[in-house]
């Protein structure tokens, strides 16, 4: 029971001032550490959160357009968001079996 209380206090300290704080604040009793941790995990690292992130990354890639070089917008400016999004997809794929819904992207992540 004492371990639960210590873990709960540490969790509250870690999330203080972040978006995650509201999820942990719903649990006021130190004995609810496991429930608070599960809520936090499922919200930010669970399947639903990963699917949402994957969909956002795919949408970002699909919406990128290049219409030639313009002042302040070179080809490298166009490429960087692609590299970032694809790297994020690869990182996400390592965390679970992510499968794209866009056939054109399937060969890149497989």
Secondary structure, DSSP 8 states (H G I E B T S, - for coil): -HHHHHHHHHHHHHHTTSTTHHHHHT--SGGGHHHHHHHHHHHHTSHHHHHHHHHHHHHHHHH----S-BTTB-HHHHHHHHHHHHHHHHHHHHHS----S-HHHHHHH-
